[in-house]
């Protein structure tokens, strides 16, 4: 349990070395920081529960996702509206492209 004056933080970072057919390479860094609030939800609760709630409660009930069964969220008509809703709630990845290879963690 967190005390009234405490909050958690969720940090997520992906660092990818992309190699292209023409021989060029670049580092792509995706980062996210989400802070919880003692008066509302923890960052963990927001980043885990909100995507599920948005997809199930909102998008399915509003007939914006018309699929039956269990699906992984790897198709744009599933993940794009979820990401858009998360962005409106302040949860999004920030991406930097074209970084030098020295940005890679060894």
C-alpha positions in Angstrom: 0.0 0.0 0.0 1.1 3.5 -0.8 0.9 6.2 1.9 -1.2 9.3 1.2 1.9 11.3 0.3 3.4 8.6 -2.1 2.9 7.7 -5.7 4.3 5.2 -8.0 5.9 5.6 -11.5 5.9 3.4 -14.5 9.0 3.7 -16.8 9.2 1.9 -20.1 11.9 2.2 -22.7 12.7 0.2 -25.9 15.9 0.9 -27.7 16.1 -0.7 -31.1 18.9 -0.9 -33.6 17.2 -0.9 -37.0 19.1 -2.2 -40.1 17.7 -1.4 -43.5 18.1 -3.2 -46.9 20.2 -0.3 -48.2 22.8 -0.9 -45.5 21.9 2.1 -43.3 21.3 1.7 -39.6 19.7 3.9 -36.9 18.7 3.7 -33.3 15.1 4.2 -32.4 14.2 4.9 -28.8 10.6 4.7 -27.5 10.0 5.9 -23.9 7.0 6.3 -21.6 6.7 7.6 -18.1 3.4 7.5 -16.2 3.0 8.7 -12.7 0.3 7.4 -10.4 -1.7 9.6 -8.0 -2.4 9.0 -4.4 -5.9 10.3 -4.8 -6.8 8.2 -7.9 -4.9 5.3 -9.4 -1.4 4.0 -9.4 0.6 4.2 -12.6 0.6 0.4 -12.7 -3.2 0.3 -12.5 -3.5 3.0 -15.3 -1.1 1.3 -17.7 -2.4 -2.3 -17.2 -6.2 -1.8 -16.6 -7.0 1.1 -18.9 -6.1 -0.6 -22.2 -8.3 -3.6 -21.2 -11.1 -1.3 -20.0 -10.9 0.8 -23.2 -11.0 -2.2 -25.5 -13.6 -4.3 -23.6 -15.9 -1.8 -22.0 -15.8 1.1 -24.3 -15.0 0.0 -27.9 -16.8 -3.3 -27.8 -19.9 -1.9 -26.1 -20.0 1.0 -28.5 -19.7 -1.5 -31.4 -16.4 0.1 -32.5 -14.7 -3.3 -32.4 -17.0 -5.9 -34.1 -15.0 -9.1 -33.4 -16.1 -12.2 -31.6 -13.6 -14.3 -29.6 -10.1 -13.6 -28.3 -7.7 -11.5 -30.4 -4.3 -10.1 -29.8 -4.2 -6.4 -30.3 -1.9 -6.5 -33.3 -4.2 -5.2 -36.0 -4.7 -1.5 -36.5 -8.5 -1.5 -36.1 -8.0 -2.8 -32.5 -4.9 -1.0 -31.3 -5.3 2.4 -33.0 -8.5 3.4 -31.1 -7.0 2.1 -27.8 -3.7 4.1 -28.3 -5.7 7.2 -29.2 -7.8 6.9 -26.0 -4.7 6.3 -23.9 -3.1 9.4 -25.4 -6.1 11.5 -24.4 -5.5 10.2 -20.9 -1.8 11.2 -21.0 -0.4 7.7 -21.6 1.8 7.5 -24.7 5.1 6.5 -26.0 7.5 9.2 -27.2 9.8 8.1 -30.0 13.1 9.4 -31.2 14.4 8.3 -34.6 17.8 8.6 -36.3 19.8 8.3 -33.1 23.5 7.3 -33.3 24.5 3.8 -32.4 26.2 5.1 -29.4 22.7 5.4 -27.8 22.6 1.6 -27.7 22.9 0.0 -24.2 25.7 -2.6 -24.2 
